[in-house]
Amino acid sequence: MEDLINSPKHYTQGSIECLDAIESMLGKLGFADYLRGNIMKYLWRAPHKGSGPQDVAKAKFYMDRLAKLAEDGD
């Protein structure tokens, strides 16, 4: 079964995942801002879109990624 939260097939083309390409392009600070924006987006729409549990899980995915980025340091 496809994991729509952590690794959806539509975000992987070739050998690189879209999120990894975005991180490489934006650098650490820009990527942290990108992650925060996605967290806010998924939490904002969760009660309104009809896919609340999935949206909250996606917000957690981005929060976990942000936490790992912070743990990795400068």
Secondary structure by P-SEA (a helix, b strand, c coil): cccccccccccccccccaaaaaaaaacaaaaaaaaaaaaaaaaaacccccaaaaaaaaaaaaaaaaaaaaaacc
